[in-house]
Amino acid sequence: MPDEYIEAENPNAAEAFPYCVRETAYGKTLSFDPAFHVMHWHDDVQFLYVEDGTIEVQTLEDLVTIRQGEGCFLGKDVVHCVRSTKTAHYYNFLYPADRLRFATDSPANDDIALVTSGAALPICPLTDATNWGHRALALLRDLVGFTQQEPNAFACHVLVRLLALVLLLRTHAPLEHGKATEDSNTLRTKQILRYIAAHYAEGITLEDLAQSAHCSKSACLRAFRLSLNTTPYKYLIEYRLEQAALLLRQTQTPIGEIAEAVGFHQFSLFGKSFKRMTGQTPKEYRKTQALTI
């Protein structure tokens, strides 16, 4: 699946200790813009903890609401997005799934992989409704505390808690050992998303998207509505805007050239669409990001 969607890279993936924490506090997030909700995936196992407010975690199959004091697990390669309001304060804890393991021949690695691979357990809300959920949330609160003050032997503290969380999921979560084949709508949506990721800068039509998934235009629209609750056109526009925001943050490329590069051939439409999505013009957004990153 790594070539199908946007890959959200862990900036610490090449480090000796590739642990990454992303904190979103009331609409402000370092290195990531919460105004965009484009579906993405990554190679990391992911835990979320909501300090305040409410967030929604959407996959191609599920939509889960996570409230204050609750958490959520997402497996490797699970296509998802996290939506939050400006009243939400939450944490993302990321660690590469293939590095969360014991020695090469350890039988424990099979149990870890069963949880982290994303196949048997794509998503799992964590609440106080069960004793094991209560224990999992306590571990997540420990990780939150470590973002405020790193203890001695920080890496060891983090790894022990991540493995304890995986053990709780392996022991208590509803694992789907023989997961059924994905339905036709999900498969079509994945094929369409792959096509958009490869061709978003081009003049994509609904017919192009339908052909990429070997289905009719009506089936294409239906698949998107059922899987993502949106239309292919709206998703394409948001994908283009997300790519534009990335270029605005990371380069000094002229705004007009950025608009062309991401598929907006009418500059006025780009400006209007960008402001509608972020509340800022591209110029204002670039200036704001320069001050906050």
GILIN-V654844 format. One record per residue. N is the residue number from 1. BURIAL is + if it has 24 or more other ideal C-beta (glycine too) atoms within 12 Angstrom, else -. D_LAST is the distance of its C-alpha to the last C-alpha in Angstrom with 2 decimals. Layout:
N|BURIAL|D_LAST / N|BURIAL|D_LAST
This chain:
1|+|30.49 / 2|-|27.50 / 3|-|28.16 / 4|+|28.43 / 5|+|24.99 / 6|+|21.30 / 7|-|20.50 / 8|+|17.31 / 9|-|16.83 / 10|+|16.39 / 11|-|14.04 / 12|-|16.54 / 13|-|19.60 / 14|-|20.89 / 15|-|20.71 / 16|-|23.94 / 17|-|22.65 / 18|+|20.56 / 19|+|19.62 / 20|+|16.30 / 21|+|15.32 / 22|+|13.04 / 23|+|13.31 / 24|+|13.37 / 25|-|14.43 / 26|-|16.04 / 27|+|14.03 / 28|-|10.47 / 29|+|9.14 / 30|-|6.32 / 31|+|6.64 / 32|+|9.46 / 33|+|10.71 / 34|+|13.82 / 35|+|15.45 / 36|+|16.78 / 37|+|19.45 / 38|+|20.66 / 39|+|22.80 / 40|+|21.62 / 41|+|22.83 / 42|+|21.96 / 43|+|24.06 / 44|+|23.03 / 45|+|24.96 / 46|+|22.89 / 47|+|23.55 / 48|+|22.10 / 49|+|22.87 / 50|+|22.76 / 51|+|22.52 / 52|+|23.11 / 53|+|24.04 / 54|+|24.77 / 55|+|23.21 / 56|+|25.01 / 57|+|24.94 / 58|+|26.68 / 59|+|28.27 / 60|+|30.82 / 61|+|33.55 / 62|+|32.30 / 63|-|30.36 / 64|+|29.78 / 65|+|28.80 / 66|+|27.23 / 67|+|27.72 / 68|-|26.77 / 69|+|27.87 / 70|+|28.21 / 71|+|26.62 / 72|+|26.85 / 73|+|27.30 / 74|+|26.52 / 75|+|28.19 / 76|+|27.19 / 77|+|27.10 / 78|+|27.50 / 79|+|26.18 / 80|+|24.35 / 81|+|21.70 / 82|+|20.55 / 83|+|20.86 / 84|+|20.02 / 85|-|20.43 / 86|-|18.38 / 87|-|20.85 / 88|+|19.95 / 89|+|18.31 / 90|+|18.52 / 91|+|17.67 / 92|+|17.79 / 93|+|19.47 / 94|+|19.82 / 95|+|22.26 / 96|+|24.00 / 97|+|27.34 / 98|-|29.35 / 99|+|28.38 / 100|+|29.31 / 101|+|32.95 / 102|-|35.80 / 103|-|38.04 / 104|-|38.97 / 105|-|42.36 / 106|-|41.46 / 107|-|42.75 / 108|-|39.91 / 109|-|37.59 / 110|-|39.44 / 111|+|38.74 / 112|+|35.04 / 113|+|34.83 / 114|+|36.76 / 115|+|34.03 / 116|+|30.89 / 117|+|32.07 / 118|+|31.43 / 119|+|35.01 / 120|+|36.95 / 121|+|34.21 / 122|+|31.47 / 123|+|30.26 / 124|+|31.57 / 125|+|30.77 / 126|+|31.14 / 127|+|32.95 / 128|-|35.39 / 129|-|38.28 / 130|-|39.44 / 131|-|39.80 / 132|+|37.76 / 133|+|34.96 / 134|-|35.03 / 135|+|34.76 / 136|+|31.83 / 137|+|29.90 / 138|-|30.72 / 139|+|29.20 / 140|+|25.95 / 141|+|25.91 / 142|+|26.34 / 143|+|23.19 / 144|+|21.32 / 145|-|22.91 / 146|+|21.80 / 147|+|18.09 / 148|-|19.15 / 149|-|21.43 / 150|-|22.11 / 151|-|25.90 / 152|-|27.96 / 153|-|28.36 / 154|-|25.04 / 155|-|25.30 / 156|-|28.88 / 157|-|28.14 / 158|+|25.57 / 159|+|27.88 / 160|-|30.87 / 161|+|29.28 / 162|+|28.01 / 163|+|31.53 / 164|+|33.12 / 165|+|31.25 / 166|+|32.43 / 167|+|35.92 / 168|+|36.03 / 169|+|35.11 / 170|+|37.66 / 171|-|40.31 / 172|-|39.82 / 173|+|37.70 / 174|-|39.59 / 175|+|39.21 / 176|-|40.59 / 177|-|42.40 / 178|-|43.93 / 179|-|41.38 / 180|-|42.99 / 181|-|42.13 / 182|-|39.45 / 183|-|40.97 / 184|-|41.28 / 185|+|38.66 / 186|+|35.97 / 187|+|37.02 / 188|+|37.05 / 189|+|33.59 / 190|+|32.22 / 191|+|34.05 / 192|+|32.72 / 193|+|29.08 / 194|+|29.69 / 195|+|31.17 / 196|+|28.31 / 197|+|25.78 / 198|-|28.05 / 199|-|29.06 / 200|+|26.49 / 201|-|26.45 / 202|-|30.23 / 203|-|32.50 / 204|+|32.90 / 205|-|35.76 / 206|+|36.87 / 207|-|39.74 / 208|-|37.45 / 209|+|35.66 / 210|+|39.01 / 211|-|40.44 / 212|+|37.55 / 213|+|38.56 / 214|-|42.28 / 215|+|42.86 / 216|-|43.83 / 217|-|41.49 / 218|-|42.51 / 219|+|41.81 / 220|+|38.34 / 221|+|37.61 / 222|+|39.18 / 223|+|37.19 / 224|+|33.86 / 225|-|35.07 / 226|-|36.30 / 227|+|33.42 / 228|+|30.37 / 229|-|31.94 / 230|+|30.77 / 231|-|32.10 / 232|+|31.32 / 233|-|30.50 / 234|-|27.91 / 235|+|26.29 / 236|+|26.36 / 237|+|24.71 / 238|+|21.88 / 239|+|21.52 / 240|+|21.39 / 241|+|18.79 / 242|+|16.57 / 243|+|17.07 / 244|+|16.43 / 245|+|13.06 / 246|+|12.16 / 247|+|13.63 / 248|+|12.01 / 249|+|8.45 / 250|-|9.89 / 251|-|12.82 / 252|-|14.50 / 253|-|17.44 / 254|-|19.32 / 255|+|18.89 / 256|-|22.60 / 257|-|22.49 / 258|+|19.73 / 259|+|21.99 / 260|-|24.91 / 261|-|23.23 / 262|+|22.46 / 263|+|25.90 / 264|+|25.83 / 265|-|28.67 / 266|-|28.89 / 267|-|25.99 / 268|-|27.00 / 269|-|26.89 / 270|+|23.39 / 271|+|22.20 / 272|-|24.22 / 273|+|23.15 / 274|+|19.42 / 275|-|19.86 / 276|-|22.17 / 277|+|19.72 / 278|+|16.56 / 279|-|18.27 / 280|-|16.58 / 281|+|17.81 / 282|+|15.98 / 283|-|15.58 / 284|-|14.27 / 285|+|11.77 / 286|+|10.47 / 287|-|10.43 / 288|-|8.72 / 289|+|5.76 / 290|-|5.86 / 291|-|6.08 / 292|-|3.80 / 293|-|0.00
